[in-house]
Structure formats: structure tokens, C-alpha cells
Amino acid sequence: MKELLVTIAQGLVEDPSAVSVDVDEPKEDGTVVYHLHVAEDDMGRVIGKQGRIAKAIRTVMRAAATRNNGKVSVEID
């Protein structure tokens, strides 16, 4: 899952080397939180107009987690 998020983010940004992902321990309900970190200049590219790209990233991650019977949440820092 972490590799999927990194791959998606690196395809969107101008500085792929600045992309990193931190993973939190699962919560009580089993949700795993992924924290996506990108360069300050690339933040707009990852979020998109009115958050459309961020919403699409979250949708893809949720779909991948559903295939593995899991729950995920993506936060962009």
C-alpha cells in the first residue's frame, strides 16, 4: 500500500525525491493512516483544484485496501 501511494505521488510532482510516506499503527477500528509528505512547491499539484486530485488519491487507496480487506486514510502533509 505504501509503495502504491509513493508511486502515485511521484508521478504527480516535479521533485520525486522529496516524496515520503509515514505509516501509523492501525486504530481500534483497523484503519491505517498514511501521511504523504511532498515538497512545499509540489503541494498544489498533489491537492489539485478544490482537492480533486487528493480525493482521487484517497479513492484509489481505499479501493486497494478494500481488496485486502483493510481500511486506510490518507493525510497530505
N, C-alpha and C positions, 0 to 999 in steps of 0.2 A: 504494500500500500504506500509506504514511504517513497519507494522508487517511482511509483506512478505519479505521485504529486510532484516530485522533483523533475521528472521528465516533462510534465505539462508546463510547469513554471519556467523551465529553461527554454522552452520553445517560444515563450512569450516575451522574455526580457532581452535587453541589449547586453547585459553583463551576466551571463550564465554562471560564472564562477562565484557570484555573490549569493546564489540561491542556497538556502539551507532549510532543513525541516527538523523541528524538535517534536518528540512524541511524549505525551503524558501517559501516566498509568491509567488503565481503564477505571471509569467511575463505577458507582454502585450498580447502575443500570447497564453496564457493559460498554458504554460509549468511550471510544478512544479519541482524544483531541490531538489534532496535528496543528502545529504552529508553523506557518510558512513565513520565512524571512527573505526579503529581497532588498536590493539596493534602493536607496531613497529615490533616485531618479526613475526607477522602474515600477514604483508603487502604482502609478496611474495605469500602467499597461496591464498589471495583474488585476486591478479592481475593475477597470473599464468604465464606460459611461453608465451612470446610475447603477453601478455594481453588477452589470450584466455578466461580465467575464468571471467575476468572483462567484456569482450564483451558478454559473455553468460548471466551474471547477468543483464546487460543493456537490452539485448534482452527479457529476461523473464519479466522484469519490464515494458518495452514498450508494450509487449503483454497484460499484465494485465491491463495497463492503457487504451489500446485501447478498451478493453471490457467495460470499464466505461466511454468511450468517452472522454478520457483525454490524456494529453501528459506529459511524465516525462523524466527527465535526471538524471543520477546517476553519482556523482563525488566521487572518493575514496580518502580520505584524510588520 
